[in-house]
Amino acid sequence: MKFLFIGDIVGKPGRKAVEHIVPELRRKNNYDLVIANAENMTHGKGASEKDVNAMIRIGIDFFTSGNHIWRHRSLVEKMNEPNFPLVRPANYPVGSPGKGYRIIEAGHTKVAIMNLMGRVFMPAHLDCPFRKAEEMLAAIEAENVKVIIVDFHAEATSEKIAFGQFLDGRVSAVLGTHTHVATADYQILPKGTAYITDAGMVGKKHSVIGVDTPCIIRQFLTQLPVVHEISEGPAFLNAVECEIDEKNGKATAISSVYEESDNRA
């Protein structure tokens, strides 16, 4: 099977870039599954139910998330619905809305999509992602699912790399998100897991990780809080394309995807 994993979608410029780019990518490459990280999709923080549904219509099948996913109540209220196509980091405390993994059908294949969050330099006090991953894998193995895709939403490159090595050979792909800057270390690890430290983002090209540059520079200069502004303009899409052997769940190929959009209607 072949799937596309899209990095963090940031605000309206990111959504418009998805609208302009993803349908053609899907047509050309015949993906079995398209996944995107939605945690910055609405005004740069969290995702609304409305925007998730709009992205589904455009061609995204499933969504992962991260620390901002709780921002919009309309989405949080949907997260417990069994067929809603989004997971949140599994290592939030027991009782948090939503699920940390979901098993879906992609083509003729069962696929497990897992979402976990790192703890180094991250604001939330979370359970150990390594131990939580072990717990989920035990449940997934009981379902006889071979293709397992993991979004690891984390800040520290060392934690991400260690997590990839920890899961090598036990999952099909470990794909990092959160820093919005695509890394060049896409690879297949020794035991068959596709890996990248960060898939990057979909957002405004001339910005600071998706946010308008002047307000972020003002924040660094003054050390005072500012409102993060996201205006429209040319945008780009970072993503990762992976091919997986359905019989054993091992990755056979991984490559980066970069496309630009002028975001004109």
Secondary structure as UniProt FT lines:
FT   STRAND          2..6
FT   STRAND          8..9
FT   HELIX           11..29
FT   STRAND          33..37
FT   TURN            39..44
FT   HELIX           49..58
FT   STRAND          62..64
FT   TURN            67..70
FT   HELIX           73..76
FT   TURN            77..80
FT   TURN            82..83
FT   TURN            90..91
FT   TURN            94..95
FT   STRAND          101..106
FT   TURN            107..108
FT   STRAND          109..117
FT   TURN            120..121
FT   HELIX           129..142
FT   TURN            143..144
FT   STRAND          147..153
FT   HELIX           157..167
FT   TURN            169..170
FT   STRAND          173..177
FT   STRAND          187..188
FT   TURN            190..191
FT   STRAND          194..196
FT   STRAND          201..204
FT   TURN            209..210
FT   HELIX           213..222
FT   STRAND          235..244
FT   TURN            246..248
FT   STRAND          251..261
//
